[in-house]
Amino acid sequence: GTTITISSNHWIMAWTGLEINTLAILPLISKSHHPRSIEAATKYFLTQAAASALVLFSSMTNAWFTGQWDITQLSHPTSSLILTSAIAMKLGLAPFHFWFPEVLQGSPLSTGLILSTIMKLPPIALLYMTSSSLNPTLLTTLAILSVAIGGWMGLNQTQIRKILAFSSISHLGWMTIVIIYNPKLTLLNFYLYIMMTTAVFLTLNSIKVLKLSTLMTAWTKVPALNAMLLLTLLSLAGLPPLTGFLPKWLIIQELTKQGMIPAATLISLLSLLSLFFYLRLAYCTTITLPPHTTNHMKQWHTGKSTHTLIAILTT
């Protein structure tokens, strides 16, 4: 589905790829037969179906007015507005972000990884292809709102999957603010985000951590992996010596070139909010011991599993 969407020229083919993607991920979300995962699958299906219908509607409107089915020729203003909102719905950009944390919370970590990386690829590809004809004001508003909401709502969470969902929302905000001016920067940010998120999800998956309280005892299992998780989280937060700082720096530079200094200042300040909860995750991983008696058994003997992929990604 992803390949079809990325390689298509025709709107109907792009829509087909998005639909295939949606239908293929549903069994992965509802794999554990828990009511919460079924609910997550239902929420995911409803939002994605609505967004796909909007994509189809915008392309049909464009074809009706211009006679053009080519993806890059989205010249009608109304259809480009509808398309932007549809893609925002597909990606989980604020104000269409409500489904994403719930769906991520209801699905297992491996599926959560697919949802927050690969499933973002087709909508971002569509934005990339239509970036010349999108409305700058709308995109900037969506982006600033996403960074703000991703920061504010992540502060309150204890479930790690929800925290990662809100971090994903704020990263998507950083990507959408720059896509009109320099689409290649958006792609760079997206690739680096995929790498860092994959490292975090795989680490959490191998130490079997879903909540902050279980993360506090995780240092007993694989100490070295935990130290790497600390660095990856700080990189995801965008602290300067680490990789995650690079796209933010370049995006701020590009926005300054375009004369959008207030917007750049605003998203930089709002990303401090998400830095706060990343720091909380980071010090829960390594520094603090839980102040209360935990119900989790201390596991000194873990299985001799090798973490080759995680090692490569974190490096």
C-alpha positions in Angstrom: 0.0 0.0 0.0 2.8 2.4 0.9 4.7 1.7 -2.3 1.5 2.2 -4.4 0.9 5.6 -2.8 4.4 6.8 -3.1 4.9 5.7 -6.7 1.6 6.8 -8.1 0.9 9.7 -10.4 -2.9 9.4 -10.4 -5.1 10.4 -7.4 -7.1 7.2 -7.5 -4.0 5.1 -7.2 -2.8 7.1 -4.3 -6.2 6.6 -2.6 -6.0 2.9 -3.3 -2.7 2.6 -1.6 -4.0 4.5 1.5 -7.0 2.2 1.7 -4.8 -1.0 1.4 -2.6 0.4 4.2 -5.6 1.0 6.5 -7.1 -2.4 5.9 -3.7 -4.1 6.4 -2.9 -2.6 9.7 -6.3 -3.3 11.3 -5.6 -7.0 12.1 -2.2 -6.0 13.6 -3.9 -3.5 15.9 -6.6 -6.0 17.0 -4.1 -8.9 17.3 -4.6 -9.2 21.1 -8.3 -9.8 21.6 -8.6 -7.2 24.3 -11.6 -4.8 24.2 -9.2 -1.9 24.2 -7.4 -3.1 21.1 -10.7 -3.7 19.3 -11.8 -0.2 20.2 -8.4 1.2 18.9 -8.9 -0.7 15.6 -12.4 0.7 15.3 -11.3 4.3 16.0 -8.4 3.9 13.5 -10.7 2.5 10.8 -13.2 5.3 11.2 -10.7 8.2 11.1 -8.7 6.7 8.2 -11.8 5.9 6.2 -13.1 9.5 6.7 -9.7 10.9 5.7 -9.4 8.7 2.6 -12.9 9.8 1.6 -11.8 13.4 1.9 -8.7 12.7 -0.2 -10.9 11.2 -2.9 -13.3 14.1 -2.6 -10.5 16.7 -3.0 -9.0 15.0 -6.0 -12.4 14.7 -7.6 -13.1 18.4 -7.0 -9.7 19.3 -8.5 -10.4 17.0 -11.5 -13.8 18.6 -12.0 -12.5 22.1 -12.1 -9.2 21.6 -13.9 -9.6 18.3 -15.7 -6.3 17.1 -14.2 -5.9 13.8 -12.3 -2.2 14.3 -11.8 -1.1 14.5 -8.1 1.3 17.3 -8.7 -1.3 19.4 -10.5 -3.5 20.2 -7.5 -4.2 23.8 -8.5 -7.7 24.4 -7.2 -7.6 26.2 -3.8 -10.6 24.5 -2.3 -9.4 21.0 -3.1 -5.9 21.8 -1.7 -7.6 22.9 1.5 -9.6 19.7 1.7 -6.6 17.7 0.9 -4.5 19.4 3.7 -7.2 18.6 6.3 -7.5 15.0 5.0 -3.8 14.5 5.3 -3.7 16.1 8.7 -6.4 13.6 9.7 -4.4 10.7 8.3 -1.2 11.8 10.1 -2.8 12.8 13.4 -1.9 16.5 13.2 -3.7 18.7 15.7 -6.7 19.5 15.7 -7.4 16.0 14.2 -5.0 14.3 16.7 -7.5 12.8 19.1 -7.5 9.3 17.6 -3.8 8.8 17.6 -2.8 8.4 21.3 -5.8 6.1 21.9 -5.0 3.9 19.0 -1.4 3.7 20.0 -2.3 2.9 23.5 -4.6 0.1 22.4 -2.1 -1.6 20.1 1.0 -3.6 21.0 4.5 -2.0 20.8 5.4 -3.6 17.5 2.2 -2.4 15.9 2.7 1.0 17.5 6.1 1.2 15.8 4.5 0.5 12.4 1.7 3.1 13.1 4.0 5.9 14.1 6.6 5.3 11.3 5.6 3.5 8.2 2.0 4.5 8.2 3.0 8.2 8.2 5.0 7.7 5.0 2.2 7.8 2.4 0.5 11.0 3.7 3.9 12.7 4.0 4.7 11.6 0.4 1.4 13.1 -0.8 2.2 16.4 1.0 5.6 16.3 -0.5 4.2 15.9 -4.0 1.6 18.6 -3.6 3.7 21.0 -1.5 3.9 23.7 -4.2 0.2 24.3 -4.2 -0.7 24.1 -0.5 -1.9 26.9 1.6 1.0 28.3 3.8 -1.3 29.9 6.5 -3.2 26.7 7.1 -0.2 24.5 7.3 1.7 26.9 9.6 -1.4 27.0 11.9 -1.7 23.2 12.0 2.0 22.8 12.6 2.2 25.3 15.5 -1.0 23.8 17.0 0.5 20.3 16.7 3.7 21.2 18.4 1.8 22.9 21.2 -0.7 20.1 21.8 2.0 17.4 21.5 3.9 19.2 24.2 1.1 20.1 26.6 -0.8 16.8 26.5 2.3 14.7 26.8 3.1 16.3 30.1 0.3 14.6 31.9 0.8 11.0 30.7 2.2 8.0 32.5 1.6 5.5 29.7 4.7 5.4 27.5 2.8 4.7 24.3 0.7 7.8 24.8 3.8 9.8 25.5 5.4 8.6 22.3 2.1 9.4 20.5 2.2 13.0 21.6 5.9 13.2 20.8 5.0 12.0 17.3 2.4 14.7 17.0 4.8 17.4 17.9 7.5 16.0 15.5 4.9 16.0 12.7 4.3 19.7 13.5 7.9 20.4 12.9 7.7 18.6 9.6 4.6 20.3 8.3 5.8 23.9 9.1 8.7 23.6 6.6 7.2 21.5 3.8 6.2 24.4 1.6 9.6 26.1 1.8 11.9 23.2 1.8 10.3 19.8 1.3 13.7 18.0 1.5 14.1 19.1 5.1 10.7 17.6 5.9 12.0 14.3 4.5 15.2 14.5 6.4 13.4 15.2 9.6 11.0 12.3 8.9 13.8 9.8 8.2 15.7 10.8 11.4 12.5 10.6 13.3 11.8 7.1 12.0 15.3 6.0 13.1 15.0 7.4 16.6 11.4 6.2 17.2 12.3 2.7 15.9 15.2 2.6 18.4 13.0 3.7 21.2 10.2 1.3 20.4 12.5 -1.7 19.9 14.3 -1.0 23.1 11.0 -0.8 25.0 9.8 -3.9 23.3 12.9 -5.9 24.3 12.7 -4.8 28.0 8.9 -5.1 28.0 8.0 -1.7 29.3 4.7 0.0 28.9 4.4 2.4 31.9 6.6 4.8 33.7 6.5 2.7 36.8 7.8 -0.4 35.0 10.4 1.7 33.3 11.8 2.6 36.7 12.8 -1.0 37.4 14.0 -1.7 33.9 17.6 -0.8 34.8 17.9 -4.2 36.5 17.3 -6.0 33.3 19.7 -4.7 30.7 21.7 -1.8 32.1 23.6 -1.0 28.9 20.4 -0.9 26.8 18.9 1.5 29.4 21.8 3.9 29.0 21.3 3.9 25.3 17.6 4.5 25.7 18.5 7.6 27.7 20.5 8.9 24.9 17.9 8.0 22.2 15.2 9.8 24.2 17.3 12.9 24.6 18.0 12.7 20.8 14.3 12.5 20.2 13.9 15.6 22.3 16.3 17.4 20.1 19.2 18.2 22.4 22.2 19.7 20.6 25.1 17.2 20.5 22.7 14.4 19.4 21.2 13.6 16.0 17.7 14.9 16.8 18.9 18.4 17.0 20.0 18.5 13.4 16.6 18.7 11.7 15.3 21.3 14.2 18.3 23.5 13.6 17.9 23.3 9.8 14.2 24.0 10.1 14.7 27.0 12.3 17.3 28.2 9.8 15.0 27.8 6.9 12.1 29.5 8.7 14.4 32.5 9.5 15.4 32.7 5.8 11.7 32.8 4.9 11.1 35.6 7.4 9.0 33.5 9.7 10.9 34.4 12.8 7.8 34.6 15.1 6.7 31.1 14.0 10.2 29.7 14.5 10.5 31.2 18.0 7.1 29.9 18.9 7.7 26.3 17.9 11.2 26.4 19.5 9.6 27.5 22.8 6.8 25.0 22.5 9.2 22.1 21.9 10.6 22.8 25.4 7.3 21.4 26.7 8.0 18.1 25.0 11.6 18.3 26.2 10.2 18.2 29.7 8.5 14.9 29.4 11.4 13.4 27.5 13.6 14.4 30.4 11.2 12.7 32.8 11.3 9.5 30.7 15.1 9.8 30.5 15.6 10.1 34.3 13.1 7.4 34.9 15.2 5.1 32.8 18.5 5.6 34.4 18.9 7.9 37.3 16.2 7.5 39.9 15.1 4.5 41.9 11.4 4.2 42.6 10.6 5.8 46.0 8.0 3.2 46.9 8.2 -0.6 47.1 7.5 -2.0 43.7 5.4 -5.1 42.9 7.7 -6.1 40.0 10.2 -8.8 40.6 13.8 -7.7 40.2 15.0 -9.6 37.2 18.8 -10.1 37.4 18.8 -13.1 35.0 17.3 -12.1 31.6 17.4 -14.2 28.5 20.6 -14.1 26.4 19.0 -12.2 23.5 21.1 -10.1 21.2 20.0 -6.6 20.3 21.8 -6.2 17.0 19.2 -4.0 15.3 18.8 -1.7 18.4 22.6 -1.4 18.6 22.8 -0.3 15.0 19.9 2.1 15.3 21.0 3.8 18.5 24.5 4.2 17.2 
